[in-house]
Amino acid sequence: MLYESLTKIYYKDEKNHYKEYQKRYNAPFAFHLNVLIKQYNNITK
């Protein structure tokens, strides 16, 4: 099976994108990193 990026799936079939995202996110071998990503360029002077 050929791996297709979620971006390509989104532009081909927007309705299928969320379903495919959920399938990949909940896959038994998916690895989720518990990392907080800080907003960039949110500096006030």
C-alpha positions in Angstrom: 0.0 0.0 0.0 1.3 3.4 -1.0 1.5 6.0 1.8 -0.2 9.2 0.9 0.2 12.4 2.9 -2.8 13.8 4.7 -2.3 17.1 2.8 -2.8 15.3 -0.5 -5.8 13.4 0.9 -7.3 16.7 2.0 -7.1 18.3 -1.4 -8.4 15.2 -3.2 -11.3 14.4 -0.9 -11.9 16.8 2.0 -14.6 14.5 3.6 -12.2 11.5 3.7 -9.4 13.6 5.3 -10.8 13.6 8.9 -11.6 9.8 8.7 -8.1 9.0 7.5 -6.6 11.3 10.2 -8.5 9.6 12.9 -7.5 6.2 11.6 -3.8 7.1 11.6 -4.0 8.9 15.0 -5.6 5.9 16.7 -3.5 3.3 15.0 -2.0 0.7 17.4 1.6 1.6 16.5 1.1 5.4 16.4 3.5 7.2 18.7 2.3 10.4 20.4 4.8 12.8 21.9 3.7 14.6 25.0 5.4 17.9 24.2 4.2 21.4 24.7 4.9 23.6 21.7 5.2 27.3 22.5 3.7 29.8 20.2 6.4 31.5 18.1 6.5 35.3 17.4 4.1 36.0 20.3 6.4 38.6 21.9 5.0 41.9 23.0 7.2 44.8 23.6 
